C-alpha cells in the first residue's frame, strides 16, 4: 500500500465568479501514472477522495484530492462476534 504522502493528487483550486464558486482539479503526468498503476491492480478502477481542508489560508484552496487505496480484499474484521 502506498504511503500517505504518495496518495495526494493534482492541483486544487476554488474559483469564484459572478455566478458562484466552483472547484477545479488539474492532474499532471505523475498523477495520472499513479492512478493508472493503482487501477491496473484493482480491476481497472481507481477512486479519488475530495476532502475539505481544516485550515486553509485566504489565498489557498479549501479542499484537496487524495487517491482512495482501499481494496475490498484488504478488509479483515477484527471482531468476529458481530451483532448481526
C-alpha positions as CSV (number, residue, x, y, z in Angstrom):
1,X,0.0,0.0,0.0
2,X,1.2,3.5,-0.8
3,X,2.3,5.9,1.9
4,X,0.1,8.8,2.9
5,X,2.2,11.4,1.1
6,X,2.1,9.5,-2.2
7,X,-1.8,9.5,-2.2
8,X,-2.2,13.2,-2.8
9,X,-3.2,14.1,-6.3
10,X,-3.4,17.2,-8.6
11,X,-3.6,20.9,-8.0
12,X,-6.8,22.1,-6.5
13,X,-8.4,25.5,-6.9
14,X,-11.6,27.1,-5.7
15,X,-12.6,29.6,-8.4
16,X,-15.2,32.3,-7.6
17,X,-17.1,34.2,-10.3
18,X,-20.2,36.3,-10.6
19,X,-22.2,33.1,-11.0
20,X,-20.9,31.4,-7.8
21,X,-17.9,29.3,-7.0
22,X,-16.7,26.0,-8.4
23,X,-13.8,23.7,-7.8
24,X,-11.1,22.9,-10.3
25,X,-8.6,20.0,-10.1
26,X,-5.7,19.6,-12.6
27,X,-3.9,16.3,-12.9
28,X,-0.3,16.1,-14.3
29,X,1.5,13.2,-15.8
30,X,2.7,11.8,-12.4
31,X,-0.8,12.0,-11.0
32,X,-2.2,10.1,-14.0
33,X,0.6,7.5,-13.7
34,X,-0.3,6.9,-10.0
35,X,-4.0,6.5,-10.9
36,X,-3.2,4.1,-13.8
37,X,-0.8,2.0,-11.8
38,X,-3.3,1.6,-9.0
39,X,-6.2,0.8,-11.4
40,X,-4.1,-1.8,-13.1
41,X,-4.1,-3.9,-9.9
42,X,-7.7,-3.0,-8.9
43,X,-9.9,-4.3,-11.8
44,X,-9.3,-1.2,-13.8
45,X,-10.8,1.2,-11.2
46,X,-9.4,4.0,-9.0
47,X,-11.4,6.3,-6.8
48,X,-10.5,9.8,-5.8
49,X,-11.5,11.3,-2.4
50,X,-12.2,15.0,-2.4
51,X,-11.7,16.3,1.2
52,X,-12.1,19.7,2.8
53,X,-9.1,21.2,4.4
54,X,-9.3,22.0,8.1
55,X,-7.2,25.1,8.0
56,X,-6.9,27.0,4.7
57,X,-5.5,30.5,4.3
58,X,-7.3,33.2,2.3
59,X,-5.2,32.5,-0.9
60,X,-5.3,28.7,-0.5
61,X,-7.7,26.2,-1.8
62,X,-10.2,24.9,0.8
63,X,-10.0,21.3,-0.4
64,X,-7.6,18.6,-1.7
65,X,-7.7,15.3,-3.6
66,X,-6.4,12.0,-2.4
67,X,-6.3,8.6,-4.1
68,X,-8.5,6.1,-2.2
69,X,-6.3,3.0,-1.8
70,X,-9.0,0.8,-0.2
71,X,-9.3,-2.7,-1.7
72,X,-12.2,-4.9,-0.6
73,X,-9.8,-7.9,-0.1
74,X,-7.7,-5.8,2.3
75,X,-10.5,-5.5,4.9
76,X,-10.5,-8.1,7.7
77,X,-12.9,-7.5,10.6
78,X,-11.3,-7.5,14.0
79,X,-14.3,-8.6,16.0
80,X,-15.8,-11.9,14.9
81,X,-18.7,-11.5,17.2
82,X,-20.8,-9.2,15.2
83,X,-24.4,-8.3,16.4
84,X,-26.0,-9.5,13.1
